[in-house]
């Protein structure tokens, strides 16, 4: 059986590095802008973070079991920056708890997390990390629009 080039522990540390950087990005936002500032036709950064928080645990549970169940929408219960950070930290804790319980054999198994999207489980996990990077980059643009310096992207 082929092997993956990254151990589950390395994947977890890589992902947590992205989570730390996203958290620092949230921290830079002034609270009103976090929930109100957006580009035309786009969401606020708080809404993007809520999406990440909503779908991370179902992604991990699907990777563990092969049973992919997705929420019907994004939940954003946070109305303050502190609430959003607490929710973000809670989901990061779930990442630390759940990712190590993915059986190593699952990483290379072909699965169908979404209809018509057949791929190795590792590809689904990497897609989720890519999605976080994408949304964080949008947050960087918003911060620059607000005249604020985003955290250095290379410091995770």
SULQUIWO-V230492 format. One record per backbone hydrogen bond with DSSP energy under -0.5 kcal/mol. CO is the residue of the C=O (numbers start at 1). NH is the residue of the N-H. E is the energy in kcal/mol with one decimal. If there is no record, write none. Layout:
# SULQUIWO-V230492
co=CO nh=NH e=E
co=CO nh=NH e=E
This chain:
# SULQUIWO-V230492
co=7 nh=11 e=-2.7
co=8 nh=12 e=-2.5
co=9 nh=13 e=-2.2
co=10 nh=14 e=-2.5
co=11 nh=15 e=-2.7
co=12 nh=16 e=-3.0
co=13 nh=17 e=-1.9
co=14 nh=18 e=-1.6
co=15 nh=19 e=-2.3
co=16 nh=20 e=-2.7
co=17 nh=21 e=-1.9
co=18 nh=22 e=-2.6
co=19 nh=23 e=-2.6
co=20 nh=24 e=-2.3
co=21 nh=25 e=-1.8
co=22 nh=26 e=-2.3
co=23 nh=27 e=-2.3
co=24 nh=28 e=-1.3
co=25 nh=29 e=-1.0
co=26 nh=29 e=-0.8
co=30 nh=34 e=-2.1
co=31 nh=35 e=-1.2
co=32 nh=35 e=-0.5
co=32 nh=36 e=-1.1
co=33 nh=37 e=-1.7
co=34 nh=46 e=-2.0
co=37 nh=45 e=-0.6
co=39 nh=42 e=-2.5
co=44 nh=48 e=-1.7
co=45 nh=49 e=-2.6
co=46 nh=50 e=-2.2
co=47 nh=51 e=-1.8
co=48 nh=52 e=-2.0
co=49 nh=53 e=-2.7
co=50 nh=54 e=-2.4
co=51 nh=55 e=-2.1
co=52 nh=56 e=-1.4
co=53 nh=57 e=-0.6
co=54 nh=58 e=-0.5
co=55 nh=59 e=-1.6
co=56 nh=60 e=-2.2
co=57 nh=61 e=-2.8
co=58 nh=62 e=-2.1
co=59 nh=63 e=-2.1
co=60 nh=64 e=-2.1
co=61 nh=65 e=-2.5
co=62 nh=66 e=-2.7
co=66 nh=68 e=-0.8
co=67 nh=69 e=-0.7
co=74 nh=76 e=-0.5
co=80 nh=84 e=-2.3
co=81 nh=85 e=-2.8
co=82 nh=86 e=-2.4
co=83 nh=87 e=-2.5
co=84 nh=88 e=-2.6
co=85 nh=89 e=-2.8
co=86 nh=90 e=-2.2
co=87 nh=91 e=-2.2
co=88 nh=92 e=-2.3
co=89 nh=93 e=-2.1
co=90 nh=94 e=-1.6
co=91 nh=95 e=-2.1
co=92 nh=96 e=-2.2
co=93 nh=97 e=-1.8
co=94 nh=98 e=-3.3
co=95 nh=99 e=-2.2
co=98 nh=101 e=-1.7
co=99 nh=102 e=-1.9
co=101 nh=103 e=-0.6
co=103 nh=106 e=-2.0
co=103 nh=107 e=-0.7
co=104 nh=107 e=-0.8
co=105 nh=108 e=-0.6
co=106 nh=109 e=-1.1
co=106 nh=121 e=-0.7
co=107 nh=122 e=-2.7
co=109 nh=121 e=-1.9
co=111 nh=119 e=-2.2
co=114 nh=117 e=-2.6
co=116 nh=118 e=-0.8
co=117 nh=113 e=-0.6
co=117 nh=114 e=-0.7
co=117 nh=119 e=-0.5
co=119 nh=111 e=-2.9
co=120 nh=123 e=-1.0
co=120 nh=124 e=-1.3
co=121 nh=125 e=-2.0
co=122 nh=126 e=-2.7
co=123 nh=127 e=-2.2
co=124 nh=128 e=-1.7
co=125 nh=129 e=-1.9
co=126 nh=130 e=-2.7
co=127 nh=131 e=-2.4
co=128 nh=132 e=-1.8
co=129 nh=133 e=-2.3
co=130 nh=134 e=-2.7
co=131 nh=135 e=-2.4
co=132 nh=136 e=-2.6
co=133 nh=137 e=-2.3
co=134 nh=138 e=-1.7
co=135 nh=139 e=-2.1
co=136 nh=140 e=-2.1
co=137 nh=141 e=-2.0
co=138 nh=142 e=-2.2
co=139 nh=143 e=-2.6
co=140 nh=144 e=-2.4
co=141 nh=145 e=-2.4
co=142 nh=146 e=-1.8
co=143 nh=148 e=-3.0
co=144 nh=147 e=-1.4
co=148 nh=150 e=-0.6
co=152 nh=155 e=-1.4
co=154 nh=156 e=-0.9
